[in-house]
Amino acid sequence: MELFSHEYFMSEALKQAKIAFEEGEIPVGAVIVSNNRIIARAYNQTERLQDVTAHAEMVAITSAANYLGAKYLPDCKLYVTLEPCTMCAGALFWSQIGEVHFGASDPKRGFRHTHADILHPKTKLFSGTLASESEQLLLEFFKKLRK
């Protein structure tokens, strides 16, 4: 896997998703990249924090903004293992993030199925990077949950 490729950064997001999995959280992970450097790493923490807004993307946005000392992230790229929900897409709009890359599509709660145009007009959207790996982790989690 080539360093600084979309696959490389998504594999780093997958590592975060695996941490979530191990902690009993829905396995979604995210990283935010600026100038080919990961400036934020996050995973779902809704159970741990008892906070419905503690999605991987939300935690990553806050972390990146704190790191940069700025509320806008136009030169940053988000890599997240699952298509963002409407809440997260709204936060991504307000952050003016430059690019969003997601792995697995979310046909039930993904923003594209309810508000396809919610991202900032300048934000570039990419889907499908390491989608099967992301989907497999989610399927394994929900299969384990049902037992």
C-alpha atoms as one frame of an Amber mdcrd trajectory, in Angstrom:
protein
   0.000   0.000   0.000   1.446   3.304  -1.094   2.166   5.858   1.638  -0.146
   8.894   1.504  -2.610   7.124  -0.817  -6.359   7.140  -0.195  -6.074   3.450
   0.728  -3.339   4.202   3.265  -5.396   6.858   5.045  -8.556   4.742   4.940
  -6.608   1.836   6.451  -5.696   4.191   9.306  -9.406   4.983   9.735 -10.084
   1.222   9.772  -7.610   0.848  12.650  -9.745   3.332  14.579 -12.899   1.392
  13.684 -11.289  -1.756  15.093 -10.669   0.046  18.391 -14.363   0.934  18.475
 -15.231  -2.709  17.739 -13.076  -3.914  20.646 -14.737  -1.391  22.965 -18.243
  -2.513  21.980 -18.955   0.602  19.931 -20.337   0.542  16.397 -17.078   0.146
  14.448 -16.689   3.419  12.603 -13.319   5.117  12.466 -12.081   8.384  11.031
  -8.906  10.301  10.404  -8.443  13.858   9.193  -5.440  14.631   7.023  -3.734
  17.957   6.345  -0.736  18.162   4.000  -0.445  14.342   3.929  -0.256  14.240
   7.720  -2.885  12.741  10.021  -3.898  15.511  12.422  -6.892  13.762  14.025
  -7.844  10.156  14.762 -11.227   9.151  16.154 -13.773   6.375  16.492 -17.368
   6.124  17.648 -17.656   6.720  21.386 -21.406   7.103  21.877 -21.613   4.309
  24.460 -18.481   5.247  26.380 -19.420   8.933  26.596 -23.201   8.357  26.727
 -23.390  11.016  24.016 -25.360  10.441  20.818 -23.219  13.051  19.045 -19.918
  11.249  19.727 -19.670   9.825  16.197 -16.177   9.288  14.787 -16.541  12.222
  12.383 -17.692  14.635  15.098 -14.831  13.700  17.421 -12.356  13.987  14.523
 -13.647  17.418  13.453 -13.259  18.754  16.996  -9.795  17.252  17.307  -8.626
  18.657  13.949 -10.022  22.114  14.700  -8.252  22.114  18.072  -5.004  20.970
  16.452  -5.144  23.705  13.798  -6.577  26.374  16.078  -9.234  27.054  13.445
 -12.890  26.173  13.012 -12.699  25.764   9.245 -10.927  22.818   7.591 -10.864
  23.680   3.853  -7.417  22.172   3.301  -8.231  18.928   5.125  -9.476  15.521
   4.033 -11.695  13.268   6.134 -11.371   9.495   5.736 -14.209   7.629   7.441
 -15.117   3.959   7.201 -18.885   4.511   6.883 -20.886   7.087   4.959 -21.606
   9.970   7.348 -25.094  10.447   8.767 -26.990  13.696   8.307 -25.710  15.097
  11.631 -22.104  14.455  10.685 -22.594  15.736   7.140 -24.027  18.940   8.608
 -20.969  19.348  10.831 -18.747  18.669   7.821 -20.633  21.415   5.953 -19.987
  23.906   8.750 -16.302  22.923   8.934 -15.986  23.535   5.174 -13.802  20.427
   4.948 -12.071  20.061   1.590 -12.698  16.378   0.917 -14.735  13.528   2.373
 -13.718   9.939   1.584 -15.868   7.131   2.944 -15.637   3.375   2.720 -18.990
   1.625   3.106 -22.279   3.168   2.023 -25.022   3.436   4.640 -28.365   2.816
   2.891 -30.363   3.366   6.108 -28.778   6.405   7.743 -26.273   7.794   5.240
 -26.694  11.462   4.348 -26.882  10.814   0.594 -30.214   9.051   1.014 -31.870
  11.972   2.766 -29.835  15.129   2.079 -27.480  14.444  -0.819 -26.557  18.105
  -1.192 -25.859  18.839   2.496 -22.055  19.041   2.176 -20.412  22.396   1.519
 -20.453  23.209  -2.233 -16.632  23.211  -2.323 -16.297  19.844  -0.552 -15.290
  16.974  -2.845 -16.901  13.604  -2.093 -15.362  10.192  -2.747 -16.813   6.787
  -1.861 -15.838   3.142  -1.884 -12.252   3.214  -0.641 -11.728  -0.076   1.247
 -15.510  -0.470   1.275 -15.497  -4.259   1.624 -13.171  -4.156   4.650 -15.370
  -1.512   6.281 -18.564  -3.457   5.523 -17.066  -6.706   6.836 -16.178  -5.122
  10.177 -19.712  -3.720  10.540 -21.310  -7.055   9.605 -19.105  -8.888  12.102
 -20.034  -6.395  14.835 -23.796  -6.686  14.318 -23.580 -10.479  13.971 -21.746
 -10.616  17.328 -24.313  -8.248  18.860 -27.225 -10.501  17.874 -25.710 -13.559
  19.620
